[in-house]
Amino acid sequence: MNTSDVLKIVDHTLLAQTATWAQIREILDDAMKYHTASACIPAAYVKQAAEYVQGRLPICTVIGFPNGYSTTETKVFEAKNAIENGANEIDMVINVGFLKDGRYEEVEEEIRKIHEACDGKILKVIIETCLLTEDEKIKMCELVTKAGAEFIKTSTGFSTAGATFADVKLMKEHVGEGVKVKAAGGISSFDDAEEFMRLGADRLGTSRLVKIMKQTDNGAGY
């Protein structure tokens, strides 16, 4: 597999609290240069980013991030606002506490409401696998499928761990038809990226792969 095959499913990501417009602009420029799937950036920069790329690159942002315990109404507003500002894709964080309380209908309904707010745009549901039991991960595969979201995603990258091969394999085995898997958090090499893809990841959230490309001879290899 060549690097371009990997990069085309990468959400090139910068979500640091300290992110400046200059850094965001660099992320956008690099994402366009290396033809990534999107650039995933903080919501406060979405409007400026959308105006900057002028349709040349999908803009992704995050809501309820990184802890997921905002109210559903707040998350719905965030999603609508981001799309009004030009976001093409939304990554949301579930309420992990509700999941652990067994409030499955509420978790599912929240995803459904946010998906409706996305108005046809792609929704990726972050379940924060490092905080869940295997049974909870399987349950979230069921709930995401029932709620109609396009993707289930492993991690925010801001908790105790990121994506693992075992989690991607498990999620791929348990999601329903049409639901894709995004691995995010700690993906630091093309070898790892290719293994995630082999196990069933349809999208990768990372900034490191583009950084590797920039360090090579004009992006010719790695």
PAMIKE-625645 format. One line per 5 residues: number of its first residue (from 1); for each residue x, y, z of N, C-alpha, C, O. Coordinates in nm, 2 decimals, always signed. Last residue first. Layout:
# PAMIKE-625645
NUM = X,Y,Z,X,Y,Z,X,Y,Z,X,Y,Z  ...
//
This chain:
# PAMIKE-625645
222 = +0.88,+0.70,+0.28,+0.90,+0.71,+0.43,+0.98,+0.59,+0.47,+1.00,+0.57,+0.59  +0.85,+0.94,+0.00,+0.84,+0.81,+0.07,+0.86,+0.82,+0.21,+0.86,+0.93,+0.27  +0.83,+1.19,-0.10,+0.85,+1.08,-0.19,+0.84,+0.95,-0.13,+0.82,+0.85,-0.20  +0.82,+1.44,+0.01,+0.70,+1.36,+0.02,+0.71,+1.23,-0.06,+0.61,+1.18,-0.10  +1.07,+1.56,-0.02,+0.95,+1.61,-0.10,+0.83,+1.51,-0.10,+0.76,+1.51,-0.20
217 = +1.18,+1.32,+0.16,+1.23,+1.40,+0.05,+1.12,+1.44,-0.04,+1.08,+1.36,-0.13  +1.01,+1.38,+0.48,+1.08,+1.30,+0.37,+1.12,+1.39,+0.26,+1.09,+1.51,+0.26  +0.87,+1.54,+0.64,+1.01,+1.52,+0.67,+1.08,+1.44,+0.57,+1.21,+1.43,+0.57  +0.61,+1.53,+0.54,+0.68,+1.66,+0.53,+0.83,+1.64,+0.56,+0.92,+1.72,+0.51  +0.54,+1.27,+0.62,+0.56,+1.30,+0.48,+0.64,+1.43,+0.46,+0.72,+1.44,+0.37
212 = +0.52,+1.31,+0.90,+0.62,+1.21,+0.84,+0.65,+1.25,+0.69,+0.76,+1.25,+0.65  +0.30,+1.48,+0.90,+0.43,+1.53,+0.95,+0.55,+1.44,+0.90,+0.65,+1.49,+0.86  +0.11,+1.31,+0.82,+0.14,+1.42,+0.73,+0.28,+1.47,+0.77,+0.36,+1.51,+0.69  +0.11,+1.14,+1.04,+0.14,+1.09,+0.91,+0.18,+1.20,+0.81,+0.27,+1.18,+0.74  +0.03,+1.29,+1.27,+0.17,+1.25,+1.25,+0.20,+1.20,+1.12,+0.32,+1.21,+1.07
207 = -0.23,+1.35,+1.31,-0.15,+1.46,+1.25,-0.01,+1.40,+1.21,+0.06,+1.47,+1.13  -0.53,+1.16,+1.29,-0.39,+1.18,+1.33,-0.33,+1.30,+1.26,-0.38,+1.34,+1.15  -0.77,+0.93,+1.24,-0.76,+1.06,+1.29,-0.61,+1.08,+1.35,-0.58,+1.01,+1.45  -0.89,+0.75,+0.96,-0.79,+0.76,+1.07,-0.78,+0.91,+1.11,-0.77,+1.00,+1.03  -1.14,+0.53,+0.84,-1.09,+0.66,+0.86,-0.99,+0.66,+0.97,-1.00,+0.58,+1.07
202 = -1.20,+0.26,+0.85,-1.23,+0.34,+0.72,-1.18,+0.48,+0.72,-1.17,+0.54,+0.62  -1.05,-0.02,+0.98,-1.07,+0.12,+0.99,-1.09,+0.18,+0.86,-1.01,+0.16,+0.76  -1.00,-0.30,+0.95,-1.13,-0.25,+0.92,-1.16,-0.10,+0.94,-1.27,-0.05,+0.92  -0.75,-0.41,+0.96,-0.85,-0.46,+1.06,-0.99,-0.40,+1.04,-1.08,-0.44,+1.11  -0.62,-0.26,+0.77,-0.64,-0.40,+0.74,-0.75,-0.46,+0.84,-0.83,-0.55,+0.80
197 = -0.61,-0.01,+0.90,-0.69,-0.03,+0.78,-0.72,-0.18,+0.75,-0.83,-0.21,+0.71  -0.43,-0.08,+1.10,-0.57,-0.03,+1.14,-0.66,-0.05,+1.02,-0.77,-0.09,+1.03  -0.21,-0.13,+0.94,-0.27,-0.24,+1.02,-0.41,-0.20,+1.06,-0.50,-0.29,+1.06  -0.16,+0.12,+0.84,-0.20,+0.01,+0.74,-0.26,-0.10,+0.82,-0.35,-0.17,+0.77  -0.09,+0.26,+1.07,-0.20,+0.30,+0.99,-0.25,+0.19,+0.90,-0.37,+0.16,+0.89
192 = +0.15,+0.13,+1.14,+0.03,+0.12,+1.23,-0.09,+0.15,+1.15,-0.20,+0.09,+1.17  +0.30,+0.21,+0.92,+0.28,+0.07,+0.94,+0.16,+0.05,+1.03,+0.08,-0.04,+1.01  +0.31,+0.49,+0.95,+0.23,+0.43,+0.84,+0.21,+0.28,+0.85,+0.11,+0.23,+0.81  +0.26,+0.59,+1.29,+0.34,+0.54,+1.18,+0.25,+0.49,+1.07,+0.14,+0.46,+1.09  +0.10,+0.67,+1.50,+0.22,+0.74,+1.48,+0.31,+0.69,+1.37,+0.42,+0.75,+1.34
187 = -0.19,+0.72,+1.66,-0.14,+0.66,+1.54,-0.02,+0.74,+1.49,-0.03,+0.85,+1.44  -0.30,+0.84,+1.89,-0.18,+0.77,+1.90,-0.13,+0.70,+1.78,-0.04,+0.62,+1.78  -0.61,+0.87,+1.78,-0.54,+0.87,+1.90,-0.42,+0.78,+1.90,-0.43,+0.66,+1.91  -0.86,+0.67,+1.61,-0.79,+0.80,+1.64,-0.72,+0.79,+1.77,-0.76,+0.72,+1.86  -1.04,+0.51,+1.36,-0.94,+0.50,+1.46,-0.87,+0.63,+1.48,-0.83,+0.69,+1.38
182 = -1.37,+0.47,+1.26,-1.26,+0.56,+1.26,-1.17,+0.53,+1.38,-1.22,+0.53,+1.50  -1.58,+0.27,+1.07,-1.50,+0.28,+1.19,-1.39,+0.38,+1.17,-1.32,+0.37,+1.07  -1.93,+0.28,+0.95,-1.78,+0.28,+0.93,-1.71,+0.30,+1.07,-1.77,+0.35,+1.16  -2.22,+0.12,+0.88,-2.15,+0.20,+0.98,-2.00,+0.18,+0.96,-1.95,+0.06,+0.96  -2.33,-0.06,+0.70,-2.32,+0.08,+0.66,-2.25,+0.17,+0.76,-2.22,+0.28,+0.73
177 = -2.46,-0.28,+0.94,-2.43,-0.26,+0.80,-2.43,-0.11,+0.77,-2.52,-0.04,+0.81  -2.33,-0.23,+1.27,-2.42,-0.28,+1.17,-2.38,-0.24,+1.03,-2.28,-0.17,+1.01  -2.04,-0.35,+1.45,-2.12,-0.24,+1.40,-2.21,-0.30,+1.29,-2.19,-0.40,+1.23  -1.88,-0.57,+1.52,-2.01,-0.55,+1.59,-2.09,-0.44,+1.53,-2.21,-0.43,+1.57  -1.64,-0.58,+1.39,-1.71,-0.71,+1.40,-1.86,-0.68,+1.45,-1.95,-0.76,+1.42
172 = -1.54,-0.33,+1.43,-1.57,-0.37,+1.30,-1.66,-0.49,+1.30,-1.75,-0.51,+1.21  -1.49,-0.34,+1.71,-1.59,-0.25,+1.66,-1.63,-0.29,+1.52,-1.75,-0.29,+1.48  -1.27,-0.53,+1.72,-1.40,-0.56,+1.79,-1.51,-0.47,+1.73,-1.62,-0.52,+1.71  -1.08,-0.39,+1.56,-1.12,-0.53,+1.52,-1.26,-0.56,+1.58,-1.35,-0.60,+1.52  -1.04,-0.17,+1.73,-1.09,-0.15,+1.59,-1.14,-0.29,+1.54,-1.25,-0.29,+1.47
167 = -0.94,-0.29,+1.96,-1.07,-0.22,+1.96,-1.13,-0.20,+1.82,-1.25,-0.22,+1.80  -0.70,-0.41,+1.88,-0.81,-0.49,+1.93,-0.94,-0.42,+1.93,-1.04,-0.48,+1.89  -0.55,-0.18,+1.81,-0.59,-0.28,+1.71,-0.70,-0.36,+1.75,-0.80,-0.39,+1.68  -0.66,+0.12,+1.96,-0.59,+0.00,+1.96,-0.64,-0.09,+1.85,-0.75,-0.08,+1.81  -0.64,+0.48,+2.01,-0.69,+0.36,+1.93,-0.60,+0.24,+1.96,-0.48,+0.25,+1.97
162 = -0.54,+0.59,+2.33,-0.60,+0.61,+2.20,-0.65,+0.48,+2.14,-0.68,+0.39,+2.21  -0.59,+0.68,+2.68,-0.52,+0.61,+2.57,-0.60,+0.63,+2.44,-0.71,+0.69,+2.44  -0.71,+0.86,+2.85,-0.60,+0.78,+2.90,-0.52,+0.70,+2.79,-0.41,+0.66,+2.82  -0.78,+1.14,+2.64,-0.81,+1.06,+2.76,-0.69,+0.98,+2.79,-0.57,+1.01,+2.76  -0.76,+1.27,+2.40,-0.74,+1.35,+2.52,-0.76,+1.27,+2.65,-0.77,+1.33,+2.75
157 = -0.83,+1.12,+2.19,-0.69,+1.15,+2.19,-0.66,+1.24,+2.32,-0.54,+1.27,+2.34  -1.09,+1.03,+2.16,-1.07,+1.18,+2.15,-0.92,+1.21,+2.13,-0.88,+1.31,+2.07  -1.16,+0.72,+1.98,-1.10,+0.80,+2.09,-1.10,+0.95,+2.06,-1.11,+0.99,+1.94  -1.30,+0.56,+1.78,-1.24,+0.51,+1.91,-1.22,+0.61,+2.02,-1.26,+0.58,+2.13  -1.62,+0.60,+1.63,-1.48,+0.64,+1.64,-1.43,+0.60,+1.78,-1.50,+0.61,+1.88
152 = -1.85,+0.52,+1.38,-1.81,+0.50,+1.52,-1.66,+0.52,+1.53,-1.59,+0.47,+1.45  -2.04,+0.69,+1.13,-1.91,+0.64,+1.18,-1.92,+0.62,+1.33,-1.99,+0.69,+1.40  -2.30,+0.77,+1.07,-2.21,+0.72,+0.97,-2.09,+0.64,+1.02,-2.05,+0.54,+0.96  -2.59,+0.70,+1.27,-2.47,+0.77,+1.24,-2.38,+0.70,+1.14,-2.39,+0.58,+1.13  -2.82,+0.57,+1.35,-2.81,+0.61,+1.21,-2.68,+0.69,+1.18,-2.67,+0.74,+1.07
147 = -2.89,+0.45,+1.58,-2.92,+0.59,+1.58,-2.89,+0.65,+1.44,-2.93,+0.76,+1.41  -2.81,+0.18,+1.55,-2.95,+0.21,+1.56,-2.98,+0.36,+1.54,-3.09,+0.40,+1.48  -2.53,+0.22,+1.55,-2.60,+0.17,+1.43,-2.74,+0.20,+1.43,-2.80,+0.25,+1.33  -2.49,+0.31,+1.81,-2.45,+0.40,+1.70,-2.52,+0.35,+1.57,-2.57,+0.43,+1.49  -2.58,+0.08,+1.95,-2.65,+0.21,+1.96,-2.62,+0.31,+1.85,-2.71,+0.37,+1.80
142 = -2.39,-0.12,+1.88,-2.54,-0.14,+1.86,-2.61,+0.00,+1.85,-2.69,+0.02,+1.76  -2.16,+0.00,+1.97,-2.17,-0.04,+1.83,-2.32,-0.06,+1.79,-2.36,-0.01,+1.68  -2.21,+0.01,+2.24,-2.21,+0.13,+2.16,-2.21,+0.11,+2.01,-2.27,+0.19,+1.94  -2.20,-0.26,+2.31,-2.33,-0.19,+2.32,-2.33,-0.06,+2.24,-2.43,-0.03,+2.17  -1.92,-0.30,+2.27,-2.02,-0.37,+2.18,-2.15,-0.30,+2.19,-2.22,-0.29,+2.08
137 = -1.83,-0.14,+2.48,-1.79,-0.11,+2.34,-1.89,-0.17,+2.24,-1.93,-0.11,+2.14  -1.94,-0.27,+2.70,-1.98,-0.14,+2.67,-1.95,-0.10,+2.52,-2.02,-0.03,+2.46  -1.80,-0.51,+2.69,-1.94,-0.52,+2.67,-1.99,-0.38,+2.63,-2.08,-0.36,+2.55  -1.54,-0.42,+2.74,-1.57,-0.48,+2.61,-1.72,-0.48,+2.58,-1.76,-0.45,+2.47  -1.57,-0.10,+2.91,-1.55,-0.24,+2.91,-1.58,-0.29,+2.77,-1.63,-0.22,+2.68
132 = -1.40,+0.22,+2.85,-1.51,+0.13,+2.84,-1.47,-0.01,+2.86,-1.36,-0.05,+2.83  -1.20,+0.41,+2.81,-1.28,+0.42,+2.94,-1.39,+0.31,+2.95,-1.46,+0.31,+3.05  -1.10,+0.37,+2.57,-1.01,+0.34,+2.68,-1.08,+0.35,+2.81,-1.03,+0.30,+2.91  -1.30,+0.45,+2.38,-1.28,+0.31,+2.41,-1.20,+0.28,+2.54,-1.22,+0.18,+2.61  -1.48,+0.68,+2.32,-1.37,+0.68,+2.42,-1.35,+0.54,+2.47,-1.37,+0.51,+2.59
127 = -1.66,+0.71,+2.11,-1.71,+0.64,+2.23,-1.60,+0.63,+2.34,-1.63,+0.58,+2.45  -1.77,+0.94,+1.89,-1.65,+0.90,+1.97,-1.70,+0.84,+2.09,-1.78,+0.90,+2.17  -1.92,+0.92,+1.58,-1.95,+0.91,+1.73,-1.83,+0.86,+1.80,-1.79,+0.74,+1.79  -1.96,+1.13,+1.31,-1.87,+1.03,+1.37,-1.89,+1.03,+1.52,-1.88,+1.14,+1.58  -2.16,+1.22,+1.05,-2.15,+1.22,+1.19,-2.06,+1.10,+1.23,-2.09,+0.99,+1.20
122 = -2.17,+1.41,+0.75,-2.12,+1.30,+0.82,-2.11,+1.32,+0.97,-2.06,+1.42,+1.01  -2.49,+1.58,+0.67,-2.34,+1.58,+0.69,-2.30,+1.46,+0.77,-2.38,+1.40,+0.84  -2.76,+1.58,+0.70,-2.70,+1.51,+0.59,-2.55,+1.51,+0.59,-2.49,+1.44,+0.51  -2.79,+1.74,+0.94,-2.86,+1.77,+0.81,-2.79,+1.71,+0.69,-2.76,+1.78,+0.59  -2.72,+1.74,+1.20,-2.61,+1.74,+1.10,-2.66,+1.76,+0.95,-2.59,+1.79,+0.86
117 = -2.94,+1.70,+1.34,-2.89,+1.83,+1.33,-2.78,+1.85,+1.23,-2.76,+1.96,+1.18  -2.96,+1.42,+1.32,-3.06,+1.50,+1.25,-3.01,+1.64,+1.24,-3.03,+1.71,+1.13  -2.74,+1.36,+1.49,-2.74,+1.32,+1.35,-2.84,+1.40,+1.27,-2.81,+1.44,+1.15  -2.84,+1.45,+1.73,-2.73,+1.52,+1.67,-2.71,+1.49,+1.52,-2.68,+1.57,+1.44  -3.05,+1.27,+1.76,-3.08,+1.41,+1.75,-2.96,+1.49,+1.69,-2.99,+1.58,+1.61
112 = -2.90,+1.03,+1.78,-3.00,+1.05,+1.67,-3.03,+1.20,+1.65,-3.04,+1.24,+1.54  -2.75,+1.07,+2.01,-2.68,+1.05,+1.88,-2.78,+1.08,+1.76,-2.74,+1.14,+1.67  -2.96,+1.08,+2.19,-2.87,+1.19,+2.17,-2.80,+1.18,+2.04,-2.79,+1.28,+1.96  -3.07,+0.82,+2.17,-3.15,+0.94,+2.13,-3.06,+1.06,+2.11,-3.09,+1.14,+2.02  -2.86,+0.67,+2.28,-2.90,+0.65,+2.14,-2.98,+0.77,+2.09,-2.96,+0.82,+1.98
107 = -2.86,+0.77,+2.54,-2.74,+0.78,+2.46,-2.78,+0.77,+2.31,-2.73,+0.84,+2.23  -3.12,+0.70,+2.62,-3.08,+0.84,+2.62,-2.96,+0.86,+2.53,-2.95,+0.96,+2.46  -3.11,+0.42,+2.61,-3.21,+0.49,+2.52,-3.17,+0.64,+2.51,-3.18,+0.70,+2.40  -2.92,+0.36,+2.81,-2.90,+0.34,+2.67,-2.99,+0.42,+2.57,-2.94,+0.47,+2.47  -2.81,+0.40,+3.07,-2.92,+0.49,+3.01,-2.91,+0.48,+2.86,-2.88,+0.58,+2.79
102 = -2.63,+0.28,+3.23,-2.72,+0.19,+3.16,-2.84,+0.27,+3.09,-2.94,+0.22,+3.06  -2.42,+0.42,+3.33,-2.55,+0.41,+3.41,-2.65,+0.32,+3.35,-2.76,+0.30,+3.41  -2.25,+0.42,+3.12,-2.22,+0.33,+3.24,-2.33,+0.32,+3.33,-2.34,+0.22,+3.41  -2.38,+0.60,+2.96,-2.36,+0.47,+2.91,-2.34,+0.38,+3.03,-2.40,+0.27,+3.04  -2.36,+0.83,+3.12,-2.49,+0.78,+3.09,-2.48,+0.63,+3.04,-2.56,+0.55,+3.08
97 = -2.08,+0.87,+3.11,-2.15,+0.84,+3.24,-2.28,+0.78,+3.22,-2.32,+0.68,+3.29  -2.03,+0.93,+2.85,-1.98,+0.81,+2.89,-2.05,+0.77,+3.02,-2.08,+0.65,+3.05  -2.19,+1.07,+2.61,-2.19,+1.09,+2.75,-2.16,+0.95,+2.81,-2.24,+0.86,+2.82  -1.98,+1.09,+2.31,-2.09,+1.04,+2.39,-2.08,+1.08,+2.54,-1.98,+1.12,+2.58  -1.87,+1.35,+2.10,-1.84,+1.26,+2.21,-1.96,+1.22,+2.29,-2.05,+1.30,+2.32
92 = -1.86,+1.38,+1.74,-1.93,+1.41,+1.87,-1.88,+1.31,+1.97,-1.84,+1.19,+1.94  -1.76,+1.53,+1.45,-1.73,+1.42,+1.54,-1.78,+1.46,+1.68,-1.74,+1.56,+1.74  -1.89,+1.62,+1.14,-1.90,+1.64,+1.28,-1.85,+1.52,+1.36,-1.90,+1.41,+1.33  -1.82,+1.78,+0.83,-1.82,+1.65,+0.91,-1.82,+1.69,+1.06,-1.75,+1.79,+1.09  -1.82,+2.03,+0.72,-1.87,+1.92,+0.64,-1.89,+1.79,+0.72,-1.96,+1.70,+0.68
87 = -1.88,+2.36,+0.84,-1.83,+2.22,+0.86,-1.90,+2.12,+0.77,-2.02,+2.13,+0.75  -1.98,+2.61,+0.81,-1.91,+2.55,+0.70,-1.85,+2.42,+0.72,-1.78,+2.36,+0.64  -2.15,+2.73,+0.99,-2.02,+2.79,+0.97,-1.94,+2.73,+0.86,-1.83,+2.78,+0.82  -2.35,+2.55,+1.00,-2.38,+2.68,+0.95,-2.25,+2.76,+0.92,-2.25,+2.84,+0.82  -2.21,+2.35,+1.14,-2.25,+2.33,+1.00,-2.29,+2.46,+0.93,-2.25,+2.48,+0.81
82 = -2.18,+2.46,+1.39,-2.06,+2.42,+1.31,-2.10,+2.41,+1.16,-2.02,+2.45,+1.08  -2.45,+2.49,+1.47,-2.37,+2.61,+1.45,-2.24,+2.58,+1.36,-2.21,+2.66,+1.28  -2.53,+2.22,+1.49,-2.60,+2.31,+1.39,-2.51,+2.43,+1.36,-2.50,+2.48,+1.25  -2.35,+2.14,+1.69,-2.35,+2.07,+1.56,-2.41,+2.16,+1.46,-2.36,+2.18,+1.35  -2.43,+2.30,+1.91,-2.29,+2.30,+1.86,-2.28,+2.25,+1.72,-2.22,+2.30,+1.63
77 = -2.70,+2.22,+1.94,-2.66,+2.36,+1.90,-2.52,+2.37,+1.84,-2.50,+2.43,+1.74  -2.65,+1.96,+2.03,-2.72,+1.98,+1.91,-2.70,+2.12,+1.85,-2.68,+2.14,+1.73  -2.51,+2.01,+2.27,-2.44,+1.94,+2.16,-2.52,+1.96,+2.02,-2.45,+1.98,+1.92  -2.72,+2.13,+2.42,-2.59,+2.20,+2.39,-2.52,+2.14,+2.27,-2.47,+2.21,+2.18  -2.90,+1.92,+2.43,-2.94,+2.05,+2.37,-2.82,+2.13,+2.33,-2.81,+2.19,+2.22
72 = -2.76,+1.73,+2.58,-2.79,+1.71,+2.44,-2.82,+1.83,+2.37,-2.78,+1.85,+2.25  -2.50,+1.89,+2.79,-2.64,+1.84,+2.76,-2.66,+1.82,+2.61,-2.59,+1.87,+2.53  -2.17,+1.75,+2.81,-2.26,+1.86,+2.79,-2.40,+1.80,+2.77,-2.42,+1.69,+2.74  -1.99,+1.54,+2.83,-2.10,+1.55,+2.93,-2.18,+1.68,+2.92,-2.25,+1.71,+3.01  -1.77,+1.50,+2.67,-1.90,+1.44,+2.63,-2.01,+1.46,+2.72,-2.12,+1.42,+2.69
67 = -1.50,+1.57,+2.68,-1.55,+1.49,+2.78,-1.69,+1.43,+2.76,-1.73,+1.33,+2.82  -1.37,+1.75,+2.51,-1.34,+1.61,+2.49,-1.42,+1.52,+2.58,-1.41,+1.40,+2.57  -1.67,+1.81,+2.32,-1.54,+1.77,+2.32,-1.46,+1.83,+2.44,-1.48,+1.95,+2.46  -1.91,+1.86,+2.19,-1.91,+1.79,+2.32,-1.77,+1.74,+2.36,-1.76,+1.64,+2.42  -1.76,+1.82,+1.87,-1.86,+1.88,+1.96,-1.87,+1.80,+2.08,-1.84,+1.68,+2.08
62 = -1.53,+1.91,+1.61,-1.57,+1.82,+1.72,-1.67,+1.90,+1.81,-1.66,+2.02,+1.83  -1.51,+1.91,+1.25,-1.49,+1.96,+1.38,-1.55,+1.87,+1.48,-1.61,+1.77,+1.45  -1.37,+1.92,+0.92,-1.43,+1.85,+1.02,-1.41,+1.92,+1.15,-1.31,+1.99,+1.17  -1.40,+2.02,+0.59,-1.37,+2.07,+0.72,-1.45,+1.98,+0.82,-1.57,+1.97,+0.81  -1.27,+1.91,+0.28,-1.37,+1.90,+0.38,-1.32,+1.95,+0.51,-1.21,+1.91,+0.55
57 = -1.13,+2.14,+0.04,-1.10,+2.04,+0.15,-1.22,+2.04,+0.24,-1.27,+2.14,+0.29  -1.21,+2.34,-0.13,-1.10,+2.25,-0.18,-1.08,+2.13,-0.08,-1.00,+2.04,-0.11  -1.38,+2.53,-0.04,-1.44,+2.41,-0.10,-1.33,+2.31,-0.14,-1.37,+2.20,-0.19  -1.21,+2.74,+0.06,-1.30,+2.76,-0.06,-1.34,+2.63,-0.12,-1.34,+2.62,-0.25  -1.03,+2.76,+0.27,-1.01,+2.65,+0.17,-1.10,+2.66,+0.05,-1.08,+2.60,-0.05
52 = -1.12,+3.00,+0.40,-0.98,+2.99,+0.35,-0.97,+2.88,+0.24,-0.91,+2.90,+0.14  -1.38,+2.95,+0.48,-1.36,+3.06,+0.39,-1.22,+3.05,+0.33,-1.20,+3.08,+0.21  -1.33,+2.74,+0.66,-1.41,+2.71,+0.54,-1.39,+2.82,+0.43,-1.38,+2.80,+0.31  -1.17,+2.87,+0.85,-1.11,+2.77,+0.77,-1.19,+2.74,+0.64,-1.13,+2.73,+0.54  -1.36,+3.05,+0.96,-1.24,+3.10,+0.90,-1.18,+3.00,+0.81,-1.13,+3.03,+0.70
47 = -1.54,+2.85,+1.06,-1.59,+2.95,+0.96,-1.47,+3.01,+0.89,-1.47,+3.02,+0.76  -1.38,+2.70,+1.24,-1.44,+2.64,+1.13,-1.48,+2.74,+1.02,-1.45,+2.73,+0.90  -1.27,+2.78,+1.48,-1.19,+2.81,+1.36,-1.27,+2.77,+1.23,-1.22,+2.79,+1.12  -1.42,+2.68,+1.68,-1.40,+2.83,+1.67,-1.33,+2.87,+1.54,-1.35,+2.99,+1.51  -1.39,+2.40,+1.67,-1.51,+2.47,+1.61,-1.49,+2.62,+1.59,-1.55,+2.67,+1.50
42 = -1.06,+2.28,+1.58,-1.16,+2.33,+1.67,-1.27,+2.41,+1.61,-1.26,+2.47,+1.51  -1.05,+2.03,+1.31,-1.00,+2.15,+1.38,-1.10,+2.19,+1.48,-1.22,+2.15,+1.48  -0.94,+1.82,+1.07,-1.02,+1.82,+1.18,-0.97,+1.93,+1.28,-0.86,+1.91,+1.33  -0.96,+1.81,+0.72,-0.89,+1.86,+0.83,-0.98,+1.87,+0.95,-1.09,+1.93,+0.94  -0.99,+1.50,+0.53,-1.04,+1.63,+0.58,-0.93,+1.69,+0.67,-0.83,+1.63,+0.69
37 = -0.85,+1.32,+0.38,-0.99,+1.31,+0.38,-1.06,+1.44,+0.43,-1.16,+1.49,+0.37  -0.57,+1.47,+0.21,-0.63,+1.39,+0.31,-0.78,+1.40,+0.30,-0.84,+1.48,+0.23  -0.38,+1.57,+0.02,-0.50,+1.51,-0.02,-0.56,+1.42,+0.08,-0.60,+1.31,+0.06  -0.15,+1.71,+0.07,-0.14,+1.57,+0.07,-0.27,+1.49,+0.05,-0.28,+1.37,+0.06  -0.24,+1.98,+0.04,-0.13,+1.93,-0.04,-0.12,+1.78,-0.05,-0.09,+1.72,-0.15
32 = -0.45,+1.99,+0.22,-0.48,+2.01,+0.08,-0.36,+1.95,-0.01,-0.39,+1.89,-0.11  -0.31,+1.95,+0.46,-0.42,+1.86,+0.42,-0.45,+1.87,+0.27,-0.48,+1.77,+0.21  -0.14,+2.17,+0.45,-0.09,+2.04,+0.44,-0.19,+1.94,+0.40,-0.16,+1.85,+0.32  -0.33,+2.38,+0.48,-0.24,+2.38,+0.37,-0.19,+2.24,+0.34,-0.18,+2.19,+0.23  -0.44,+2.31,+0.73,-0.53,+2.32,+0.61,-0.44,+2.31,+0.49,-0.47,+2.23,+0.40
27 = -0.22,+2.34,+0.90,-0.29,+2.21,+0.89,-0.37,+2.20,+0.76,-0.37,+2.10,+0.69  -0.17,+2.61,+0.86,-0.07,+2.51,+0.82,-0.13,+2.37,+0.80,-0.10,+2.30,+0.71  -0.40,+2.71,+0.98,-0.38,+2.74,+0.84,-0.27,+2.64,+0.78,-0.29,+2.59,+0.67  -0.35,+2.64,+1.25,-0.46,+2.58,+1.18,-0.44,+2.60,+1.03,-0.47,+2.50,+0.95  -0.13,+2.81,+1.30,-0.11,+2.66,+1.31,-0.23,+2.59,+1.23,-0.21,+2.49,+1.16
22 = -0.25,+3.06,+1.28,-0.13,+3.02,+1.19,-0.11,+2.87,+1.19,-0.08,+2.82,+1.08  -0.44,+3.05,+1.47,-0.48,+3.05,+1.33,-0.37,+3.01,+1.24,-0.39,+2.94,+1.14  -0.34,+2.81,+1.73,-0.35,+2.94,+1.67,-0.40,+2.93,+1.53,-0.39,+2.83,+1.47  -0.40,+2.59,+2.00,-0.40,+2.61,+1.85,-0.43,+2.75,+1.81,-0.53,+2.81,+1.85  -0.41,+2.52,+2.26,-0.33,+2.63,+2.23,-0.32,+2.66,+2.08,-0.25,+2.75,+2.03
17 = -0.55,+2.29,+2.28,-0.61,+2.41,+2.33,-0.54,+2.53,+2.29,-0.60,+2.64,+2.28  -0.55,+2.09,+1.98,-0.48,+2.14,+2.10,-0.55,+2.27,+2.14,-0.59,+2.35,+2.06  -0.63,+1.97,+1.75,-0.73,+2.01,+1.84,-0.67,+2.06,+1.97,-0.74,+2.06,+2.08  -0.58,+1.89,+1.43,-0.51,+1.97,+1.53,-0.63,+2.02,+1.62,-0.71,+2.10,+1.58  -0.54,+1.63,+1.18,-0.60,+1.68,+1.30,-0.52,+1.78,+1.38,-0.40,+1.75,+1.41
12 = -0.67,+1.49,+0.90,-0.55,+1.56,+0.95,-0.59,+1.65,+1.06,-0.67,+1.75,+1.04  -0.81,+1.20,+0.86,-0.85,+1.34,+0.91,-0.73,+1.40,+0.97,-0.70,+1.37,+1.09  -0.72,+0.99,+0.60,-0.68,+1.06,+0.72,-0.76,+1.19,+0.74,-0.77,+1.27,+0.65  -0.75,+0.86,+0.36,-0.86,+0.83,+0.46,-0.82,+0.90,+0.60,-0.88,+0.87,+0.70  -0.54,+0.94,+0.21,-0.67,+0.98,+0.16,-0.79,+0.94,+0.26,-0.90,+0.98,+0.24
7 = -0.32,+0.83,+0.32,-0.35,+0.97,+0.35,-0.49,+1.01,+0.31,-0.55,+1.10,+0.37  -0.31,+0.57,+0.21,-0.34,+0.59,+0.36,-0.38,+0.73,+0.38,-0.48,+0.75,+0.45  -0.26,+0.61,-0.05,-0.38,+0.54,-0.02,-0.41,+0.55,+0.13,-0.53,+0.55,+0.17  -0.02,+0.75,-0.04,-0.13,+0.82,-0.08,-0.26,+0.75,-0.05,-0.37,+0.81,-0.02  +0.17,+0.55,+0.03,+0.13,+0.65,+0.13,+0.00,+0.72,+0.09,-0.07,+0.76,+0.18
2 = +0.06,+0.22,-0.09,+0.14,+0.34,-0.09,+0.08,+0.45,+0.01,-0.03,+0.44,+0.05  +0.09,-0.12,+0.00,+0.00,+0.00,+0.00,+0.09,+0.12,+0.00,+0.18,+0.13,+0.08
//
